[in-house]
Amino acid sequence: MLKHRVIPCVLLKDWQLVKSIAFDSYRTIGHPTSTARIYNARNVDELIVLDIEASLDIDEINIEIISDIADECFMPLTIGGGIRSIENIYSVLKAGADKVAINTIALTQYDFIKEAANTFGSQCIVCSIDVKKIDGKYKVYNTTKGVCDIAPVDLAKRYEEYGAGEILLTSVDREGSNLGYDIELMDLFKDKIGIPIILNGGMGKPEHAVEALRSGADAIAAAHIFHFSKYTPLDIKEKIKEGGLPVRL
Amino acid sequence: MLNNSIVIIDYEMGNLRSVQKAFEKMGCDAVISNNHDVIRAADKLVLPGVGSFKDGMANLKKLGLVELLGEEIITRKKPFLGICLGMQLLAKLSYENGETAGLNWIDATVQRFDFSGLSQTLKIPHVGWNNVNFRNENRLFEGVLDKSDFYFVHGYHFQTNEDVITSLTDYGRDFASSLQKNNIFAFQFHPEKSQSAGLKVIKNFVKLETLRC
């Protein structure tokens, strides 16, 4: 039986891994390779690394450090931030990543998703959607473009249609908050999307993971809990198992 | 003495570096190449790959590898490890985006997951960790526990009536997650991404004795 995945999602900035709160106020959490090594030893199901400097166009994608991280990962590695071309994807995969997360370029050029999926296969293309609640309504939010017009679920459907393999759905409001995943947001997606959804943002205790998976998330991503609490990925997985859901221990 | 030069076939499809790293971790320096002389000189060959079947076949043809791999693996019987797309390409025909002929080393087809007639429709691609339920002996599973979790990521699966399937995995229905036919070993999952169980499979491939013909 297919298991739900527990995925640390960390940010890369100035050659360091950092953690943000609501996409702001970054704190350094450690050196990328040692962190990757620890996660590998802890048998996490996957690792997502987002390069925020590259994403904000401050810098090129840091291939050297991605390659160092990949050397420590014998589990799947997804790299995001600053992916703007087919060549970018090729170089990131060549450095040892297995999948790429794309955000800004997907939002502006759906055809890019199609081209990327045709070239590398859908399984390689994770489309990332960041969501903010504004005046009681969920809106797609992009760090460079601001608030966008399209409804999050419509955007996800569009991504699926154009060949995305997975959706990384992040609640910006919950990110780093410890308040739990945004279940109301997940409810909007339930049974509407035919590709796996990785829900991100807000896990403060293992029970939150169970809630998210029960509400239809296929996998959960988190960072804050692993770096600023006593809980390990194994604690989360044990709680998921206790909740009667399939998970790899 | 164990003759053990391993070449990972570079046909411009996907995560070659990941596979090479797994071999390095198991103490074996595998070379990534599509040079015919290098491939001919190798003791064992690995065909990894993620991406579309059509592109995979087109690239193998473009690089003149279809005949060469046939000679090295079918005629000279070098141990061969196919991973993910590298397993699917062994089939006669794939239905991914139309119909594409494969290497035809095994009388098989590659089909999209079909959940019709089931009570629930599952998501495609099949992404994540799933049990590999052993069916017949596969030398590369030596020391691996039955029903171990391995990492999968694919939207199509291998289907054959030949008696070569060594494990099944349940995703809506059972599908073939590995095979062994003489010197040919292939896995739908990614051993290079499946932590300790996967590294054991890689190690077993490294340990296989070679037949020099």
HADDOCK unambig.tbl for C-alpha pairs under 7 A between the chains (distance, minus, plus):
assign (segid A and resid 1 and name CA) (segid B and resid 130 and name CA) 5.51 0.50 0.50
assign (segid A and resid 1 and name CA) (segid B and resid 131 and name CA) 6.15 0.50 0.50
assign (segid A and resid 1 and name CA) (segid B and resid 170 and name CA) 5.79 0.50 0.50
assign (segid A and resid 1 and name CA) (segid B and resid 171 and name CA) 6.59 0.50 0.50
assign (segid A and resid 2 and name CA) (segid B and resid 128 and name CA) 6.60 0.50 0.50
assign (segid A and resid 2 and name CA) (segid B and resid 129 and name CA) 5.88 0.50 0.50
assign (segid A and resid 2 and name CA) (segid B and resid 130 and name CA) 4.56 0.50 0.50
assign (segid A and resid 2 and name CA) (segid B and resid 171 and name CA) 6.93 0.50 0.50
assign (segid A and resid 3 and name CA) (segid B and resid 128 and name CA) 6.57 0.50 0.50
assign (segid A and resid 3 and name CA) (segid B and resid 129 and name CA) 5.56 0.50 0.50
assign (segid A and resid 3 and name CA) (segid B and resid 130 and name CA) 6.12 0.50 0.50
assign (segid A and resid 5 and name CA) (segid B and resid 128 and name CA) 6.77 0.50 0.50
assign (segid A and resid 71 and name CA) (segid B and resid 21 and name CA) 6.66 0.50 0.50
assign (segid A and resid 74 and name CA) (segid B and resid 192 and name CA) 6.26 0.50 0.50
assign (segid A and resid 74 and name CA) (segid B and resid 193 and name CA) 4.76 0.50 0.50
assign (segid A and resid 74 and name CA) (segid B and resid 194 and name CA) 6.42 0.50 0.50
assign (segid A and resid 74 and name CA) (segid B and resid 195 and name CA) 5.08 0.50 0.50
assign (segid A and resid 75 and name CA) (segid B and resid 193 and name CA) 4.25 0.50 0.50
assign (segid A and resid 75 and name CA) (segid B and resid 194 and name CA) 5.73 0.50 0.50
assign (segid A and resid 75 and name CA) (segid B and resid 195 and name CA) 5.87 0.50 0.50
assign (segid A and resid 76 and name CA) (segid B and resid 193 and name CA) 5.56 0.50 0.50
assign (segid A and resid 93 and name CA) (segid B and resid 14 and name CA) 6.55 0.50 0.50
assign (segid A and resid 93 and name CA) (segid B and resid 15 and name CA) 5.93 0.50 0.50
assign (segid A and resid 94 and name CA) (segid B and resid 15 and name CA) 6.48 0.50 0.50
assign (segid A and resid 94 and name CA) (segid B and resid 17 and name CA) 6.07 0.50 0.50
assign (segid A and resid 95 and name CA) (segid B and resid 17 and name CA) 6.63 0.50 0.50
assign (segid A and resid 96 and name CA) (segid B and resid 15 and name CA) 6.36 0.50 0.50
assign (segid A and resid 96 and name CA) (segid B and resid 17 and name CA) 5.11 0.50 0.50
assign (segid A and resid 96 and name CA) (segid B and resid 18 and name CA) 5.10 0.50 0.50
assign (segid A and resid 98 and name CA) (segid B and resid 15 and name CA) 6.13 0.50 0.50
assign (segid A and resid 118 and name CA) (segid B and resid 52 and name CA) 6.99 0.50 0.50
assign (segid A and resid 119 and name CA) (segid B and resid 51 and name CA) 6.78 0.50 0.50
assign (segid A and resid 120 and name CA) (segid B and resid 14 and name CA) 6.85 0.50 0.50
assign (segid A and resid 120 and name CA) (segid B and resid 50 and name CA) 6.80 0.50 0.50
assign (segid A and resid 120 and name CA) (segid B and resid 51 and name CA) 4.56 0.50 0.50
assign (segid A and resid 120 and name CA) (segid B and resid 52 and name CA) 6.92 0.50 0.50
assign (segid A and resid 121 and name CA) (segid B and resid 50 and name CA) 6.73 0.50 0.50
assign (segid A and resid 121 and name CA) (segid B and resid 51 and name CA) 4.03 0.50 0.50
assign (segid A and resid 121 and name CA) (segid B and resid 52 and name CA) 5.41 0.50 0.50
assign (segid A and resid 123 and name CA) (segid B and resid 125 and name CA) 6.46 0.50 0.50
assign (segid A and resid 123 and name CA) (segid B and resid 153 and name CA) 6.14 0.50 0.50
assign (segid A and resid 123 and name CA) (segid B and resid 154 and name CA) 6.29 0.50 0.50
assign (segid A and resid 165 and name CA) (segid B and resid 125 and name CA) 6.46 0.50 0.50
assign (segid A and resid 194 and name CA) (segid B and resid 123 and name CA) 5.22 0.50 0.50
assign (segid A and resid 194 and name CA) (segid B and resid 124 and name CA) 6.63 0.50 0.50
assign (segid A and resid 195 and name CA) (segid B and resid 123 and name CA) 5.21 0.50 0.50
assign (segid A and resid 195 and name CA) (segid B and resid 124 and name CA) 5.63 0.50 0.50
assign (segid A and resid 195 and name CA) (segid B and resid 125 and name CA) 6.66 0.50 0.50
assign (segid A and resid 196 and name CA) (segid B and resid 123 and name CA) 6.24 0.50 0.50
